[in-house]
């Protein structure tokens, strides 16, 4: 459907013979109380209507439908103007699109006025491409304008006021589709920060900044983040006051650990909760770019569902707390594992250690054998890096410890999920190693006086900075062309030839071994002295007196027994009187 104007005729017609067609004013209702309308009336009162309005042909009753110039017509009616200049147009295909086009050419409309006008044209049967064409705009322009009508009233008001840019509103649309309250809250908070100078205006149109603000203010926005490692306290659950009160009562029913430093478990929301929220249509998923990769953040946007899920977690939290308390009391009661159990555990640990060593050796050999990385090679490098970084929980703990050591919040660096996601998305061996190095650089440090340098663990890398670490791995994995390899080896040689002042001051291996042996002898002497003072003492009681764990004493007590210094009856130890054997 298209609109063409075949001819226009300038004339003067009675103001009473012009009427407004409902819904045909692209600008919506006219605010007759505004200062701008008062100024227009004053001008019409003094000079009349200077620019003709556009009307359609007269009907059988002699009245003309107004197409463009609604404000001028309203002002003429208010001041009692008898006649009004008009262009009478003979239109083919409907006058409304011509009115919109003329208004857009004559004076800028707000984005929302444009959106409402486009929606009206669509209601009249026009296709979107034809609407855009008739207005001299692109189809994308028309599509984006229509998206504004799906936004909550709060966001529409901010766009209409000019405080929220159109692009920013469109980035908030996916959030508003799940949680209108959260979308409006984030927009208002970002606008406040721009007004106070804490943000720059460009951030209002930055999708990543919007998502990071949403993440930071999730609780205030009424959202519950999904996290596999973070626990949420009752006070930080986005639920109603009544629901929070009930959860507090339930949480108090969880038994308290005897050790004051061990706190009650908090609420943890994971993949299973996200699945339930998704099936209920209240899971908000938004992408955020960090560290060169993209991570999808998940939030539950319904406080009743958050309450139900949290309430169902209480029994499991009780069991977990009680198990920890029971294990603690068992240890305190001296119910130590039997020697056979200890031996079995040691054998299991030894077998596991051998399996890990064999797996690591195989991985190392395969990584070192790589030449130009191929698909299979990349998988091996990625797997080796993942093994070195550890699982998500271990990696998160390392990240938090590193952040705390540097006086930073854990949010300032990458999360464990982000790091492992980047590793999974890496397309080349170099990209895998880059993710690995950047993570190592904030999780493991060597104090070299003026700064902290990353450490991978081996003595040959301990003195190297981040760039040389990359050289070291690239050389070992044979990832460099011949010329570059020689240059990297030269850099490594120079770095490793530097004096190692720090290492020189450390105890040597023999000194360490001697110190360890002396420590063992000291413990044996202390244990023997206590046994002599308290004949028949058990290993658990002895360990408590010495301030060590019982399993630390089994070897010491065994050595004392072999040396004939103590005797054992059941689980009780008594010192042997050496003088009576002579």
Rosetta blueprint (number, residue, H / E / L):
1 X L
2 X L
3 X L
4 X E
5 X E
6 X E
7 X E
8 X E
9 X E
10 X E
11 X E
12 X E
13 X E
14 X E
15 X H
16 X H
17 X H
18 X E
19 X E
20 X L
21 X L
22 X L
23 X L
24 X L
25 X L
26 X L
27 X L
28 X L
29 X L
30 X L
31 X L
32 X L
33 X L
34 X L
35 X H
36 X H
37 X H
38 X H
39 X H
40 X H
41 X H
42 X H
43 X H
44 X H
45 X H
46 X H
47 X H
48 X L
49 X L
50 X L
51 X L
52 X L
53 X E
54 X E
55 X E
56 X E
57 X E
58 X E
59 X L
60 X L
61 X L
62 X L
63 X L
64 X E
65 X E
66 X E
67 X E
68 X E
69 X L
70 X H
71 X H
72 X H
73 X H
74 X H
75 X H
76 X H
77 X H
78 X H
79 X H
80 X L
81 X L
82 X L
83 X E
84 X E
85 X E
86 X E
87 X E
88 X E
89 X E
90 X E
91 X E
92 X E
93 X L
94 X L
95 X L
96 X H
97 X H
98 X H
99 X H
100 X H
101 X H
102 X H
103 X H
104 X H
105 X H
106 X H
107 X L
108 X L
109 X L
110 X L
111 X H
112 X H
113 X H
114 X H
115 X H
116 X H
117 X H
118 X H
119 X H
120 X H
121 X H
122 X H
123 X H
124 X L
125 X L
126 X L
127 X L
128 X H
129 X H
130 X H
131 X H
132 X H
133 X H
134 X H
135 X L
136 X L
137 X L
138 X L
139 X H
140 X H
141 X H
142 X H
143 X H
144 X H
145 X H
146 X H
147 X H
148 X H
149 X H
150 X H
151 X L
152 X L
153 X H
154 X H
155 X H
156 X H
157 X H
158 X H
159 X H
160 X H
161 X H
162 X L
163 X L
164 X L
165 X L
166 X H
167 X H
168 X H
169 X H
170 X H
171 X H
172 X H
173 X H
174 X H
175 X H
176 X H
177 X H
178 X H
179 X L
180 X H
181 X H
182 X H
183 X H
184 X H
185 X H
186 X H
187 X H
188 X H
189 X H
190 X H
191 X H
192 X H
193 X H
194 X H
195 X H
196 X L
197 X L
198 X L
199 X L
200 X L
201 X H
202 X H
203 X H
204 X H
205 X H
206 X L
207 X H
208 X H
209 X H
210 X H
211 X H
212 X H
213 X H
214 X H
215 X H
216 X H
217 X L
218 X L
219 X L
220 X L
221 X L
222 X L
223 X L
224 X E
225 X E
226 X L
227 X L
228 X L
229 X L
230 X L
231 X L
232 X E
233 X L
234 X H
235 X H
236 X H
237 X L
238 X L
239 X L
240 X L
241 X H
242 X H
243 X H
244 X H
245 X H
246 X H
247 X H
248 X H
249 X H
250 X H
251 X H
252 X H
253 X L
254 X L
255 X L
256 X L
257 X L
258 X L
259 X L
260 X L
261 X L
262 X L
263 X L
264 X L
265 X L
266 X L
267 X E
268 X L
269 X L
270 X L
271 X H
272 X H
273 X H
274 X H
275 X H
276 X H
277 X H
278 X H
279 X H
280 X L
281 X L
282 X L
283 X E
284 X E
285 X E
286 X E
287 X E
288 X E
289 X E
290 X E
291 X L
292 X L
293 X E
294 X E
295 X E
296 X E
297 X E
298 X E
299 X E
300 X E
301 X L
302 X L
303 X H
304 X H
305 X H
306 X H
307 X H
308 X H
309 X H
310 X H
311 X H
312 X H
313 X H
314 X H
315 X H
316 X H
317 X H
318 X H
319 X H
320 X H
321 X H
322 X H
323 X H
324 X H
325 X H
326 X H
327 X H
328 X H
329 X H
330 X H
331 X H
332 X H
333 X L
334 X L
335 X L
336 X L
337 X L
338 X L
339 X H
340 X H
341 X H
342 X H
343 X H
344 X H
345 X H
346 X H
347 X H
348 X H
349 X H
350 X H
351 X H
352 X H
353 X H
354 X H
355 X H
356 X H
357 X H
358 X H
359 X H
360 X H
361 X H
362 X H
363 X H
364 X H
365 X H
366 X H
367 X H
368 X H
369 X L
370 X L
371 X L
372 X L
373 X L
374 X L
375 X H
376 X H
377 X H
378 X H
379 X H
380 X H
381 X H
382 X H
383 X H
384 X H
385 X H
386 X H
387 X H
388 X H
389 X H
390 X L
391 X L
392 X H
393 X H
394 X H
395 X H
396 X H
397 X H
398 X H
399 X H
400 X H
401 X H
402 X H
403 X H
404 X H
405 X H
406 X L
407 X L
408 X L
409 X L
410 X H
411 X H
412 X H
413 X L
414 X L
415 X L
416 X H
417 X H
418 X H
419 X H
420 X H
421 X H
422 X H
423 X H
424 X H
425 X H
426 X L
427 X L
428 X L
429 X H
430 X H
431 X H
432 X H
433 X H
434 X H
435 X H
436 X H
437 X H
438 X H
439 X H
440 X H
441 X L
442 X L
443 X L
444 X L
445 X E
446 X E
447 X E
448 X L
449 X L
450 X L
451 X L
452 X E
453 X E
454 X E
455 X L
456 X L
457 X L
458 X L
459 X L
460 X L
461 X L
462 X L
463 X L
464 X L
465 X L
466 X H
467 X H
468 X H
469 X H
470 X H
471 X H
472 X H
473 X H
474 X H
475 X H
476 X H
477 X L
478 X L
479 X L
480 X L
481 X L
482 X H
483 X H
484 X H
485 X H
486 X H
487 X H
488 X H
489 X H
490 X H
491 X H
492 X H
493 X H
494 X H
495 X H
496 X H
497 X L
498 X L
499 X L
500 X L
501 X H
502 X H
503 X H
504 X H
505 X L
506 X L
507 X L
508 X L
509 X H
510 X H
511 X H
512 X H
513 X H
514 X H
515 X H
516 X H
517 X H
518 X H
519 X H
520 X H
521 X H
522 X H
523 X H
524 X H
525 X H
526 X H
527 X H
528 X H
529 X H
530 X H
531 X H
532 X H
533 X H
534 X L
535 X L
536 X L
537 X E
538 X E
539 X H
540 X H
541 X H
542 X H
543 X H
544 X H
545 X H
546 X H
547 X L
548 X L
549 X L
550 X H
551 X H
552 X H
553 X H
554 X H
555 X H
556 X H
557 X H
558 X H
559 X H
560 X H
561 X H
562 X H
563 X L
564 X L
565 X L
566 X E
567 X E
568 X E
569 X E
570 X L
571 X L
572 X E
573 X E
574 X E
575 X E
576 X L
577 X L
578 X H
579 X H
580 X H
581 X H
582 X L
